[in-house]
Amino acid sequence: MKYSKDSLLLIGSGPWVQKIKVIIKKCDSTIEVNSIPARKFLGTKVNLISDVIKNQVIWIATTPQNQIEVLKKIALYRNKVIIEKPFATSLKEINILLDLSNKTQNQIFLSEPWRHSSIWSEIKRIILESRQFNEIIIQRGGPTERSYINQVWDWLPHDIGLISDLVEKHEDIRITDYSWSNKNQTIKLLLEVKGVFGFEINSGYFLNRTESWDIGKSTLIDFSSNNYINDNPVYNLLLYVFKQELNSSLAERLWLTEKVIKTIN
């Protein structure tokens, strides 16, 4: 099936869906962006599903549980599908997700916009070209609470994805320690790639929103600054999905997520 730059279906109804719409239309007004609430989609009769999703890239932006149910509902089709963070919050969920990815004809992509940002490409280059051991301190979180998810899983997947993009060999990274605070709404997670990287991730509840990487030598990367937002990572991700014809296995892309889940759950 061929895709053109004019067909995106968002499945979900929360603030993130509305934000995606605004960003995409601002970047390219020729892209047709449609949306349907997840519960309404899940209630759609089987014989009508094809009419709803035909020739569209699907971006699922709902709860992890509803996301799995949507993937089950469209498993027999051949669409490109973007799934939203958190991709899974338990070993059971990630096993279901990986099983579905092995059975479906859809191409599944991860919603990790920053990995498609030119700014991240530059940050990654700076980090990888360093000849010294990198101690990277990550702060990501905020005060917003969601009834359906722990705040840690609302924020932690952002940095798991970026770290997995930095680490070439999966076996090289290990989780050395972790601790919970703020009634298990904040986590400090320590990871190490021996002789290369040390990561301290502080994720979850914060009094004020923060999204930063301190990579040493007075270099503080603030992902919430206008310079980073204006890099259009959400739009870049969608363009990547439109153009991409081959994709690695989901297990290959979720290896660090699975490792973290096995450790902290």
JOFENQUI-V63215 format. One record per backbone hydrogen bond with DSSP energy under -0.5 kcal/mol. CO is the residue of the C=O (numbers start at 0). NH is the residue of the N-H. If there is no record, write none. Layout:
co/nh
CO/NH
CO/NH
This chain:
co/nh
3/5
3/6
6/56
7/9
7/33
8/10
8/58
9/11
9/35
10/60
13/16
13/17
14/18
15/19
16/20
17/21
18/22
19/23
20/24
21/25
22/26
23/27
27/30
30/32
31/7
31/33
33/9
35/11
36/40
37/41
38/42
40/43
44/47
44/48
45/48
47/51
48/52
49/53
52/55
56/8
57/59
57/81
58/10
58/60
59/83
60/13
62/66
63/67
64/68
65/69
66/70
67/71
68/72
69/73
71/74
73/76
74/104
76/104
78/80
78/106
79/57
80/82
80/108
81/59
82/110
89/93
90/94
91/95
92/96
93/97
94/98
95/99
96/100
97/101
98/102
99/102
99/103
105/107
106/80
108/82
109/111
111/114
112/115
113/116
116/120
117/121
118/122
119/123
120/124
121/125
122/126
123/127
124/128
125/129
126/129
132/134
133/135
133/197
134/136
135/137
135/199
136/213
137/201
138/211
139/203
140/209
141/205
145/148
148/145
149/152
149/153
150/154
151/154
151/155
154/157
154/158
155/158
155/159
156/160
157/161
158/162
159/163
160/164
161/165
162/165
162/166
165/167
167/169
168/171
169/172
171/193
173/175
173/191
176/189
178/187
180/184
180/185
181/184
184/204
185/180
186/188
186/202
187/178
188/190
188/200
189/175
189/176
190/198
191/173
191/193
192/195
192/196
195/133
196/192
197/135
198/190
198/200
199/137
199/201
200/188
200/202
201/139
202/186
203/141
209/140
210/222
210/223
211/138
212/214
212/220
213/136
215/218
217/219
218/214
218/220
219/221
220/212
220/222
221/224
224/227
224/228
225/229
227/230
228/231
231/235
232/236
233/237
234/238
235/239
236/240
237/241
238/242
239/243
248/252
249/253
253/257
254/258
255/259
256/260
257/261
258/262
259/263
260/264
